[in-house]
Amino acid sequence: MQTGTFQPAKSVIRVSPYEGHTSYAPYTCTQCVEGWCMTACPVGAITITLVGAKDVVDDRCVGCKLCTIACPYGTIFYDPDTRKAFKCNLCGGAPACAEACPTAAIVYEAVETCDWLGEFANERSMRLLAVGGR
């Protein structure tokens, strides 16, 4: 999502501190196969683009924030100015962040996605159900 201005709060790439702020790791939407944000949206405002990105359709988004709650990665955000959700949409297949990165630290590679959280979620669900939902 390009705004044309320097607005870190509206960036779809966030940086997470680790080990007492001794190292940092960037993260953004992984465009997961599961699409929890898309499934949670009650008005169908999140669609899949031709490049496979989950994209928020502003005209349909009602700003309920359910998608932000549903995303286990914390990579879909709410803009209080527009009252809409927003996330990485891969800029139509040519992410501007990768193009603009002066050190080539951001690289866009079209790869097969996989469900690396699903097995964990299934096991956890089974354990929780076995102990009565606690």
HUBEL-V9398 format. One record per residue. N is the residue number from 0. RES is the residue in one letter. PHI is phi in radians with two decimals (none if undefined). OMEGA is omega in radians with two decimals (none if undefined). Layout:
[[N/RES/PHI/OMEGA] [N/RES/PHI/OMEGA]]
//
This chain:
[[0/M/none/-3.13] [1/Q/-1.71/3.14] [2/T/-1.90/-3.13] [3/G/1.40/3.12] [4/T/-2.39/3.11] [5/F/-1.42/-3.12] [6/Q/-2.45/-3.10] [7/P/-0.94/-3.13] [8/A/-1.16/-3.14] [9/K/-1.84/3.10] [10/S/-1.28/3.07] [11/V/-1.63/2.99] [12/I/-1.88/3.12] [13/R/-1.91/3.14] [14/V/-2.10/-3.11] [15/S/-1.87/3.10] [16/P/-1.40/3.09] [17/Y/-2.24/3.01] [18/E/0.84/3.08] [19/G/1.11/3.12] [20/H/1.13/3.09] [21/T/-1.62/3.06] [22/S/-2.57/-3.07] [23/Y/-2.38/3.13] [24/A/-2.39/3.08] [25/P/-1.35/3.04] [26/Y/-2.57/3.10] [27/T/-2.64/-3.11] [28/C/-1.02/3.13] [29/T/-1.55/-3.09] [30/Q/0.93/-3.04] [31/C/-1.03/3.13] [32/V/-1.12/-3.06] [33/E/-1.11/3.13] [34/G/0.99/-3.13] [35/W/-1.01/3.13] [36/C/-1.07/-3.12] [37/M/-1.17/3.14] [38/T/-1.17/-3.09] [39/A/-1.32/-3.05] [40/C/-1.18/-3.08] [41/P/-1.32/-3.10] [42/V/-2.03/3.10] [43/G/1.15/-3.10] [44/A/-1.45/3.12] [45/I/-1.97/-3.09] [46/T/-2.11/3.10] [47/I/-1.84/-3.12] [48/T/-1.41/3.14] [49/L/-1.10/3.12] [50/V/-1.58/3.08] [51/G/1.58/3.14] [52/A/-1.48/2.99] [53/K/-1.38/-3.04] [54/D/-2.25/3.11] [55/V/-1.47/3.09] [56/V/-1.57/-3.04] [57/D/-0.96/-3.10] [58/D/-1.12/-3.13] [59/R/-1.68/-3.07] [60/C/-1.13/3.12] [61/V/-1.77/3.08] [62/G/1.29/-3.09] [63/C/-1.33/3.11] [64/K/1.26/3.13] [65/L/-1.08/3.13] [66/C/-1.12/-3.14] [67/T/-1.19/3.10] [68/I/-1.31/-3.06] [69/A/-1.28/-3.07] [70/C/-1.26/-3.12] [71/P/-1.27/-3.10] [72/Y/-1.71/-3.13] [73/G/1.15/-3.05] [74/T/-2.03/2.95] [75/I/-2.15/-2.94] [76/F/-2.15/3.11] [77/Y/-2.04/3.11] [78/D/-1.78/-3.11] [79/P/-1.14/3.12] [80/D/-1.23/-3.12] [81/T/-1.66/-3.05] [82/R/1.03/-3.14] [83/K/-2.35/3.03] [84/A/-1.43/3.04] [85/F/-2.61/-3.12] [86/K/-2.80/3.09] [87/C/-1.15/3.09] [88/N/-2.05/-3.14] [89/L/1.07/3.10] [90/C/0.83/3.10] [91/G/1.26/3.11] [92/G/1.84/3.10] [93/A/-2.31/-3.05] [94/P/-0.94/-3.12] [95/A/-1.10/-3.14] [96/C/-1.09/3.13] [97/A/-1.21/3.12] [98/E/-1.18/-3.03] [99/A/-1.50/-3.05] [100/C/-1.12/-3.06] [101/P/-1.25/-3.11] [102/T/-1.90/-3.11] [103/A/1.05/3.10] [104/A/-1.31/3.10] [105/I/-1.86/-3.13] [106/V/-2.21/3.08] [107/Y/-1.75/3.09] [108/E/-2.25/3.07] [109/A/-1.38/-3.12] [110/V/-2.26/3.07] [111/E/-1.16/3.11] [112/T/-1.52/3.12] [113/C/-2.41/-3.14] [114/D/-1.58/-3.11] [115/W/-1.59/3.12] [116/L/-1.86/-3.04] [117/G/-1.01/-3.13] [118/E/-1.09/3.10] [119/F/-1.07/-3.12] [120/A/-1.08/3.12] [121/N/-1.12/3.13] [122/E/-1.08/3.14] [123/R/-1.12/3.12] [124/S/-1.05/-3.13] [125/M/-1.09/3.12] [126/R/-1.10/-3.13] [127/L/-1.12/3.12] [128/L/-1.15/-3.13] [129/A/-1.17/-3.13] [130/V/-1.77/3.04] [131/G/1.51/3.05] [132/G/1.43/3.12] [133/R/-1.50/none]]
//
